[in-house]
Amino acid sequence: MTAVVLVAALASGCGGHGGRHDRGPVPTRPPSPTAMGGSPLAVKIDNVPAARPATGLDAADVVYAEQVEGGLSRLMAVYASLLPSAVGPVRSARESDLELLGQFDRPYLAFSGAQRKLLPLIERAPVRPESPDEASGTYYRDSARAAPHNLYLRPARLLRSAPGEGALTTGFRYGPAPFGGTPVASRTVRYPAARFTFTWSGARHGWLIAMDGTPTVTTDGPRPAPPTVVVQYVRIRDSQYHDVLGNPTPYTETVGSGRAEVLRDGRSFAATWSRPAANGGTTFTGADGTPLDFAAGQVWVVFARAA
C-alpha cells in the first residue's frame, strides 16, 4: 500500500512526539473469521464548533466520541448499513483509533492525515487507510468553509456498496429493553473543554444531542436521535504524541473492562463493559450479570474518563 503522507494543512491536528514509547495494545491481526462480515467504513469527523454542523452523521451505525488535545472532542462514525453521499468535515487520526478499530475486519479508515511518526503504525495496523494522499479522488474541499474544517469524503468512491450489518463486529447485542433501570430525562458527559448532553425524546424514541450547549444538527438529514447512548468509562492517558502547541495527545484505552451506563427508552441502566483483546468486540452486561441489549438503530458511545 502506498505510504501515507502527512497533509500539510492538517499539521495542527497532531504534532510532535515525546521521548517515551508507551504505545497501547494496537492489534496486529484481524478478527477471527467467524466474526467477519465485510469491511465497514470508519471516518474521523471534526467536532470543534467551527466544524459544525457535520454532514452524513445521522447515517452512521455507530458514533464514537473521544477526547483529543486541549480537552476537546472528536468523533469517529462507522458506516455499514448505509453509505451517505458525503461525510465530514474529515480530520486526523489518533493512535488509539487503531486499537478501537481492531474489532472490525480491516475497516476502511478515512482521515485527513496523522502525526508523521504515527504513519508507520497506521500502515502496519489491520485497517485500510484512506487519506487524501492515497485516495485523493474520494475527497473534496467545501469552498464555503474555512480550512481545515472543509474536507469531505465521498464514501461511494471507496466502497461500491455498504457491507451490511454483518460488518458491525462490535460485540453489541440488540433486543427488547431490559427490566429495571432508572428513569432519566437527560444525561451530560463533560470533557475539559467540551460537553455532550443527551435528552430523551419520546416523539423521536431517541436521545436528542447537544454539544457544548448547542443542539446537534446535520447539513443533510434529520437531527440525530440515537435510540441508544453508552457512556463507557475508560482509562485516558497521555500518549507519546502531542500537537503543535505542545498539548499531549490523549490515548483512550478501549481494551480491558470497566463501568458503563447505557441509556435507552428514557432510562439509565448500570452496566459493565468487557473487551479482553484488541481484535474482538465489546460486551455489556447489566447489574445482574446478563447481557444488556441495545435498542435497534444508531448507537453513540461516549468515552469518559474512569475515576
SULKA-V45798 format. One record per backbone hydrogen bond with DSSP energy under -1.0 kcal/mol. NH is the residue of the N-H (numbers start at 1). CO is the residue of the C=O. Records with the same first field share a line. If there is no record, write none. Layout:
NH->CO  CO
//
This chain:
10->7
11->8
13->10
18->240
26->24
35->32
36->33
41->79
42->108
43->77
44->110
45->75
46->89
51->48
52->49
55->88
60->57
61->78
62->78
63->299
64->76
65->301
66->74
68->72
71->68
72->69
74->66
75->45
76->64
77->43
78->62
79->41
87->153
88->55
90->151
91->44
93->113
97->94
98->95
100->96
101->97
103->100
104->101
106->104
108->40
109->128
110->42
112->91
118->115
122->118
123->119
124->120
125->121
127->125
128->107
130->109
135->131
138->135
139->136
140->152
142->150
145->142
149->146
152->140
153->87
154->138
157->154
158->155
159->155
164->80
167->164
168->165
169->167
170->168
175->294
182->268
184->266
187->198
189->196
191->194
193->71
196->189
197->210
198->187
199->208
200->185
201->206
205->201
206->201
207->226
208->199
210->197
211->214
212->195
214->211
216->209
219->54
228->298
229->263
230->300
231->261
232->302
233->259
234->304
237->251
239->249
242->16
243->247
246->243
249->241
251->237
253->235
256->275
258->273
260->271
261->231
262->269
263->229
264->267
267->264
268->182
269->262
271->260
272->285
273->258
274->283
275->256
280->277
282->170
283->274
285->272
286->290
289->286
292->284
294->173
299->61
300->228
301->63
302->230
303->65
304->232
306->234
//
